[in-house]
Amino acid sequence: MRIRNQSSMSMTILSTKILTPSQKHILNNAQVAVQDYEAIKIKFKITDIDPNFSNVIFTSQNTVKAFLKIIADQKLNSLSYSAFCVGSKTKSLLEKNGINVLEMAHYGTDLANILIKKHPNKTFLFLCGDKRRPELPSYLIKHKVTFKEQVVYQNTPNPLTFASNFDGVLFFSPSGVESYSIKNDIKNNIAFCIGTTTAAEAQKHTNNIIISNTPTVESVLEKVIEYKRTKTK
């Protein structure tokens, strides 16, 4: 890794997710140059929502976007659903679209524990992608919580080759790590990961891992800036 000692040095990172202008501004203000792309492609499935369920589990913003498209096509009322979700950004997107969020947790296992303890007699519709993590449904099955799993989007790799020597790579999902690793080597980079499950996948390729304090993009960016400051002292 190439690191200069001057406090005004520029750090260069690659994000495996397209960042918003405000997120890029955070990095630019800290003199961190960023290149970004989508490591995975999302394709929503044409399907229907089972009318027998009013309690819906959302584990990502993609599941929310797929759900909103489906209920719009079916002309269903979003107010008739209660949401149980993973992530503050997922919660915000649900509430922005008029869907009541009853429970939110930062990780799928944490949400599963909430459902087991506080809502054991409810039945749930678990919306997910075709490469969803196994922890949440496994917990629910183990504790006999009734749910129906429905795949609402497909997650496919978008492998690109990068010739640049980045100081770090930002990862936001295990599938993002898998996609990037198809054509690139992580071992000489710092892997900045949004959470423990993403870090577990990155650990298959490198021991240079930094995990954000909370599973948000902004928290990952904070870790990048924090790392840069420690290297410029």
C-alpha positions as CSV (number, residue, x, y, z in Angstrom):
1,M,0.0,0.0,0.0
2,R,1.4,3.4,-0.9
3,I,1.1,5.9,1.9
4,R,2.7,9.3,2.0
5,N,3.5,10.9,5.4
6,Q,2.3,14.4,4.6
7,S,-0.9,15.4,6.4
8,S,-2.2,16.8,3.1
9,M,-1.9,13.4,1.3
10,S,-4.7,12.2,-0.9
11,M,-6.0,8.7,-0.3
12,T,-7.7,6.8,-3.1
13,I,-10.5,4.3,-2.6
14,L,-12.9,2.2,-4.6
15,S,-16.5,1.9,-3.6
16,T,-18.4,-1.2,-4.8
17,K,-21.6,0.8,-4.5
18,I,-22.5,4.0,-6.3
19,L,-22.3,6.8,-3.7
20,T,-24.5,9.8,-3.5
21,P,-23.1,13.3,-4.2
22,S,-23.3,14.1,-0.4
23,Q,-21.4,10.9,0.4
24,K,-18.7,11.8,-2.1
25,H,-18.6,15.3,-0.6
26,I,-17.7,13.8,2.8
27,L,-14.8,12.0,1.3
28,N,-13.6,14.9,-0.9
29,N,-13.6,17.2,2.1
30,A,-11.2,14.8,3.8
31,Q,-9.0,14.7,0.7
32,V,-10.0,11.1,-0.1
33,A,-10.4,10.4,-3.8
34,V,-13.1,7.9,-4.7
35,Q,-14.0,5.8,-7.7
36,D,-17.4,3.9,-7.5
37,Y,-19.4,1.4,-9.4
38,E,-22.1,-1.2,-8.8
39,A,-20.5,-4.6,-8.0
40,I,-23.9,-6.3,-8.2
41,K,-26.8,-5.9,-10.5
42,I,-30.3,-6.0,-9.2
43,K,-33.3,-7.2,-11.3
44,F,-36.8,-7.1,-9.8
45,K,-38.9,-10.2,-10.3
46,I,-42.4,-10.0,-11.7
47,T,-44.5,-11.6,-9.0
48,D,-47.5,-11.0,-6.7
49,I,-47.7,-10.3,-3.0
50,D,-49.5,-13.0,-1.0
51,P,-52.7,-11.3,0.3
52,N,-52.8,-13.5,3.4
53,F,-49.9,-11.6,5.0
54,S,-49.9,-8.1,6.5
55,N,-46.6,-8.4,8.4
56,V,-43.6,-8.1,6.1
57,I,-39.9,-8.6,6.8
58,F,-37.6,-6.4,4.8
59,T,-33.8,-7.0,5.0
60,S,-32.6,-4.3,2.5
61,Q,-33.7,-1.2,0.6
62,N,-33.8,-3.5,-2.5
63,T,-36.6,-5.5,-1.0
64,V,-38.5,-2.3,-0.2
65,K,-38.1,-1.0,-3.8
66,A,-39.3,-4.4,-5.2
67,F,-42.2,-4.4,-2.8
68,L,-43.3,-0.9,-3.7
69,K,-43.2,-1.8,-7.4
70,I,-45.3,-4.9,-6.9
71,I,-48.0,-3.3,-4.7
72,A,-48.2,-0.4,-7.2
73,D,-48.7,-2.9,-10.1
74,Q,-51.3,-4.8,-8.0
75,K,-52.9,-1.6,-6.8
76,L,-52.6,-2.6,-3.2
77,N,-52.7,-0.2,-0.2
78,S,-49.3,0.3,1.5
79,L,-51.1,1.4,4.7
80,S,-52.4,-2.2,5.2
81,Y,-48.9,-3.5,5.9
82,S,-46.7,-3.5,9.0
83,A,-43.0,-3.7,8.4
84,F,-40.2,-5.4,10.4
85,C,-36.8,-4.4,8.9
86,V,-33.0,-4.5,8.9
87,G,-31.2,-1.1,8.7
88,S,-32.0,2.5,9.4
89,K,-32.0,3.4,5.7
90,T,-34.5,0.6,5.0
91,K,-36.7,1.9,7.8
92,S,-36.5,5.4,6.4
93,L,-37.4,4.3,2.9
94,L,-40.4,2.4,4.2
95,E,-41.7,5.3,6.3
96,K,-41.2,7.7,3.4
97,N,-43.6,5.6,1.4
98,G,-46.2,5.4,4.2
99,I,-45.5,2.0,5.5
100,N,-45.6,1.6,9.3
101,V,-42.4,0.1,10.8
102,L,-43.0,-1.8,14.0
103,E,-39.5,-3.1,14.6
104,M,-36.0,-2.3,13.2
105,A,-32.6,-3.8,13.9
106,H,-29.2,-3.4,12.4
107,Y,-28.6,-7.1,11.7
108,G,-30.8,-9.9,10.5
109,T,-30.1,-12.1,13.6
110,D,-31.0,-9.2,15.9
111,L,-34.3,-8.7,14.1
112,A,-35.0,-12.4,14.3
113,N,-34.5,-12.3,18.1
114,I,-36.9,-9.4,18.3
115,L,-39.5,-11.3,16.4
116,I,-39.0,-14.5,18.5
117,K,-39.3,-12.6,21.8
118,K,-41.9,-10.0,21.0
119,H,-44.0,-11.4,18.1
120,P,-43.9,-15.2,18.3
121,N,-47.5,-15.7,17.3
122,K,-47.5,-13.4,14.3
123,T,-47.1,-14.8,10.7
124,F,-44.7,-13.0,8.4
125,L,-44.0,-12.6,4.7
126,F,-40.2,-12.6,4.4
127,L,-39.1,-10.7,1.2
128,C,-35.6,-11.3,0.0
129,G,-33.2,-11.6,-2.9
130,D,-32.1,-14.9,-4.5
131,K,-28.9,-14.7,-2.5
132,R,-30.2,-13.9,0.9
133,R,-28.3,-14.6,4.1
134,P,-29.5,-17.8,6.0
135,E,-29.3,-16.5,9.6
136,L,-32.7,-14.8,9.9
137,P,-34.9,-17.6,8.4
138,S,-32.9,-20.2,10.3
139,Y,-33.6,-18.5,13.6
140,L,-37.3,-18.3,12.8
141,I,-37.5,-21.9,11.8
142,K,-35.6,-23.0,14.9
143,H,-38.1,-21.1,17.1
144,K,-41.2,-22.1,15.2
145,V,-42.1,-18.6,14.0
146,T,-44.4,-18.9,11.0
147,F,-43.3,-17.2,7.8
148,K,-43.4,-17.5,4.1
149,E,-40.3,-16.7,2.1
150,Q,-40.7,-14.8,-1.2
151,V,-37.8,-13.9,-3.6
152,V,-38.6,-10.5,-5.1
153,Y,-35.3,-9.7,-6.8
154,Q,-32.3,-11.3,-8.4
155,N,-28.7,-10.4,-7.4
156,T,-26.1,-11.0,-10.1
157,P,-22.3,-10.2,-10.1
158,N,-21.0,-7.3,-12.1
159,P,-17.3,-8.2,-12.3
160,L,-15.0,-5.5,-13.6
161,T,-11.2,-5.4,-13.6
162,F,-9.5,-2.4,-12.0
163,A,-5.9,-1.6,-12.9
164,S,-5.5,1.2,-10.3
165,N,-3.8,0.7,-7.0
166,F,-6.4,1.7,-4.5
167,D,-5.5,2.3,-0.8
168,G,-8.8,0.7,0.2
169,V,-12.0,-0.9,-1.1
170,L,-15.4,-0.3,0.4
171,F,-17.8,-3.3,0.6
172,F,-21.4,-3.2,1.5
173,S,-22.5,-6.9,1.2
174,P,-21.0,-10.3,1.0
175,S,-22.1,-10.6,-2.6
176,G,-20.2,-7.3,-3.4
177,V,-17.0,-8.9,-2.0
178,E,-17.7,-12.0,-4.1
179,S,-18.2,-10.0,-7.3
180,Y,-15.1,-7.8,-6.8
181,S,-13.0,-10.8,-6.1
182,I,-13.8,-12.5,-9.4
183,K,-11.4,-10.3,-11.3
184,N,-9.5,-8.5,-8.5
185,D,-7.2,-9.3,-5.6
186,I,-8.1,-7.7,-2.2
187,K,-5.1,-8.9,-0.2
188,N,-3.0,-5.7,-0.8
189,N,-5.9,-3.4,0.0
190,I,-7.7,-2.4,3.2
191,A,-11.3,-3.8,3.0
192,F,-13.7,-1.3,4.7
193,C,-16.8,-3.4,5.5
194,I,-20.3,-2.3,6.4
195,G,-20.9,-5.1,8.9
196,T,-19.7,-8.4,10.3
197,T,-21.3,-10.6,7.6
198,T,-19.6,-8.6,4.9
199,A,-16.3,-8.7,6.8
200,A,-16.6,-12.5,7.2
201,E,-16.7,-12.8,3.4
202,A,-13.8,-10.4,3.0
203,Q,-11.8,-12.4,5.5
204,K,-11.6,-15.2,2.9
205,H,-9.4,-12.9,0.9
206,T,-7.5,-10.6,3.3
207,N,-6.8,-9.9,6.9
208,N,-6.7,-6.2,6.4
209,I,-10.3,-5.5,7.4
210,I,-11.9,-2.5,9.1
211,I,-15.6,-2.8,10.1
212,S,-17.9,0.3,10.5
213,N,-19.4,1.0,13.9
214,T,-22.9,0.8,12.5
215,P,-24.1,-0.8,9.2
216,T,-24.6,2.5,7.2
217,V,-22.6,3.8,4.3
218,E,-21.8,7.0,6.3
219,S,-20.3,4.9,9.0
220,V,-18.0,3.1,6.5
221,L,-16.9,6.5,5.2
222,E,-16.1,7.6,8.7
223,K,-13.8,4.6,9.1
224,V,-12.0,5.6,5.9
225,I,-11.4,9.1,7.2
226,E,-10.4,7.8,10.6
227,Y,-7.9,5.5,9.0
228,K,-6.5,8.2,6.8
229,R,-6.0,10.5,9.9
230,T,-4.1,7.8,11.7
231,K,-1.7,7.3,8.7
232,T,-1.0,11.1,8.4
233,K,0.0,11.8,12.0
